[in-house]
Amino acid sequence: MKRLGSVIAASVLGLAGLTACGGNDSGYGSGSGSAPAASAAPAAVKLTVAEVGDYGKIVVDGKGRTVYVFDKDTSGTSNCSGDCLAKWPAVAAGAGTPQLDGIDASLVSTVTRSDGTKQLAIKGMPLYLFASDSQPGEAKGQAVGGVWWVVGADGQKITTKPGASGNGYGY
């Protein structure tokens, strides 16, 4: 029984560590660009599609977390740094070719951030997570500030306002 408790405790700590790495801005703007890749980033990042709320099939990461694009970015360039990055962590490119499920590979690329790290992009637009999306299938970042949008499987941003049909994530 004592051993089972140790295994459970180690598992909880391991998951907490992975969650912490995925939801903050470590590695972007902090001078520790290689730490996330060594500790939490998989050899190849996964992007897939999932039905989320009223948005239809949208792009999510390998953990089912919704990805977003930022209207203040330009194709090939991220304009989110500092406090922005703390709330909107970049989807790190990881090592190797991204694993894609339901997304045309010709739509996916990488951009080099100002700190030299690589970020995944779709149709040239850098991809982000929203720190307040704590579970797969959440899209609490949709339309925040009128500049953050979920992305359809075709790479197009979806501008449907949250809560329009009671998806549970309205503001």
C-alpha positions as CSV (number, residue, x, y, z in Angstrom):
1,M,0.0,0.0,0.0
2,K,2.9,2.4,0.8
3,R,4.4,1.7,-2.6
4,L,1.1,2.4,-4.3
5,G,0.9,5.8,-2.6
6,S,4.4,6.6,-3.8
7,V,3.5,5.7,-7.4
8,I,0.4,7.8,-7.2
9,A,2.3,10.8,-5.7
10,A,5.0,10.5,-8.4
11,S,2.3,10.4,-11.1
12,V,0.5,13.5,-9.8
13,L,3.8,15.4,-9.5
14,G,4.7,14.4,-13.1
15,L,1.4,15.5,-14.4
16,A,1.6,18.8,-12.5
17,G,5.0,19.4,-14.0
18,L,3.7,18.8,-17.5
19,T,0.7,21.0,-17.0
20,A,2.9,23.8,-15.7
21,C,5.2,23.7,-18.7
22,G,2.3,23.7,-21.1
23,G,0.4,26.6,-19.6
24,N,3.0,29.3,-19.1
25,D,5.5,31.2,-21.1
26,S,8.7,29.4,-20.0
27,G,11.1,29.3,-22.9
28,Y,9.7,32.4,-24.5
29,G,11.3,35.7,-23.5
30,S,12.8,34.1,-20.4
31,G,16.2,33.2,-21.9
32,S,15.6,29.5,-21.3
33,G,14.6,28.5,-24.8
34,S,15.7,24.9,-24.6
35,A,14.3,24.0,-21.2
36,P,10.7,23.2,-22.4
37,A,11.9,21.1,-25.3
38,A,14.1,19.0,-23.0
39,S,11.6,18.6,-20.3
40,A,8.1,18.6,-21.8
41,A,8.0,19.1,-25.5
42,P,7.6,15.9,-27.4
43,A,10.0,15.0,-30.3
44,A,7.2,16.0,-32.7
45,V,4.2,18.2,-31.8
46,K,0.7,16.9,-32.7
47,L,-2.1,18.9,-34.2
48,T,-5.5,17.4,-34.8
49,V,-9.1,18.5,-35.2
50,A,-12.0,18.2,-32.7
51,E,-15.6,19.3,-32.5
52,V,-15.6,22.1,-29.9
53,G,-18.7,24.0,-28.9
54,D,-20.6,25.8,-31.7
55,Y,-17.4,26.2,-33.7
56,G,-17.4,22.9,-35.5
57,K,-14.2,21.1,-36.3
58,I,-11.3,23.2,-35.0
59,V,-7.6,22.7,-34.6
60,V,-6.4,21.4,-31.2
61,D,-3.0,20.2,-29.9
62,G,-2.1,16.7,-29.0
63,K,-3.8,17.1,-25.6
64,G,-7.0,18.3,-27.0
65,R,-6.4,22.0,-26.1
66,T,-7.8,24.6,-28.5
67,V,-5.3,26.6,-30.5
68,Y,-5.8,30.2,-31.5
69,V,-4.6,32.8,-33.9
70,F,-4.0,36.5,-33.0
71,D,-5.2,39.3,-35.3
72,K,-2.2,41.5,-34.3
73,D,0.2,38.9,-35.8
74,T,1.2,39.0,-39.5
75,S,1.9,36.1,-41.6
76,G,5.2,34.6,-40.4
77,T,5.6,37.0,-37.5
78,S,4.4,36.7,-33.8
79,N,3.6,40.0,-32.1
80,C,2.7,38.4,-28.8
81,S,5.4,38.6,-26.1
82,G,5.9,39.4,-22.4
83,D,2.5,39.5,-20.6
84,C,0.7,38.5,-23.7
85,L,2.8,35.3,-23.9
86,A,2.0,34.5,-20.2
87,K,-1.7,34.4,-21.1
88,W,-1.3,33.0,-24.6
89,P,1.6,30.5,-24.7
90,A,3.0,29.9,-28.1
91,V,2.5,26.4,-29.6
92,A,6.2,25.3,-29.7
93,A,7.2,23.6,-32.8
94,G,9.1,20.9,-31.0
95,A,11.6,18.7,-32.8
96,G,10.9,16.9,-36.1
97,T,7.9,17.1,-38.4
98,P,4.6,17.8,-36.6
99,Q,2.1,14.9,-36.5
100,L,-1.1,16.0,-38.2
101,D,-4.5,14.4,-38.1
102,G,-7.3,16.0,-40.2
103,I,-5.1,19.0,-41.2
104,D,-3.5,19.4,-44.6
105,A,0.3,19.4,-44.1
106,S,0.7,22.2,-46.7
107,L,-1.1,24.5,-44.2
108,V,1.3,24.0,-41.3
109,S,4.7,25.7,-41.0
110,T,6.9,27.2,-38.3
111,V,7.8,30.8,-37.6
112,T,10.9,31.9,-35.7
113,R,10.1,34.1,-32.7
114,S,12.2,37.1,-31.8
115,D,14.0,35.1,-29.2
116,G,15.0,32.4,-31.8
117,T,12.5,29.7,-30.7
118,K,10.3,28.0,-33.2
119,Q,6.5,28.3,-33.1
120,L,3.9,26.3,-35.2
121,A,1.8,28.3,-37.6
122,I,-1.1,27.5,-39.8
123,K,-1.4,29.4,-43.1
124,G,1.6,31.4,-41.8
125,M,-0.2,32.6,-38.7
126,P,1.4,31.7,-35.4
127,L,-0.5,29.4,-33.1
128,Y,-1.2,29.9,-29.4
129,L,-2.9,28.2,-26.5
130,F,-5.0,30.1,-23.9
131,A,-3.8,29.7,-20.3
132,S,-7.4,29.8,-19.0
133,D,-8.4,26.8,-21.1
134,S,-7.7,24.2,-18.5
135,Q,-9.4,21.1,-20.1
136,P,-9.7,19.6,-23.6
137,G,-12.6,21.0,-25.5
138,E,-12.6,24.4,-23.9
139,A,-12.5,27.6,-26.0
140,K,-12.6,30.3,-23.4
141,G,-10.2,32.4,-25.5
142,Q,-12.6,32.7,-28.4
143,A,-13.0,36.4,-29.4
144,V,-11.1,37.7,-26.4
145,G,-10.4,41.4,-27.0
146,G,-11.9,40.9,-30.5
147,V,-8.5,39.6,-31.7
148,W,-8.2,36.0,-30.6
149,W,-9.8,33.2,-32.7
150,V,-10.1,29.5,-32.9
151,V,-8.9,27.9,-36.2
152,G,-10.9,25.7,-38.5
153,A,-9.4,22.5,-40.0
154,D,-9.0,24.5,-43.2
155,G,-6.7,27.0,-41.5
156,Q,-9.2,29.8,-41.5
157,K,-10.0,31.7,-38.3
158,I,-13.5,31.3,-37.0
159,T,-15.1,34.5,-35.8
160,T,-18.3,33.1,-34.2
161,K,-18.8,34.8,-30.9
162,P,-18.9,32.6,-27.8
163,G,-22.1,31.8,-26.1
164,A,-24.3,32.5,-29.1
165,S,-25.9,29.1,-28.8
166,G,-25.2,28.3,-25.2
167,N,-21.8,26.5,-25.6
168,G,-21.0,27.2,-22.0
169,Y,-18.0,29.4,-22.6
170,G,-19.7,32.7,-23.1
171,Y,-18.5,36.0,-21.4
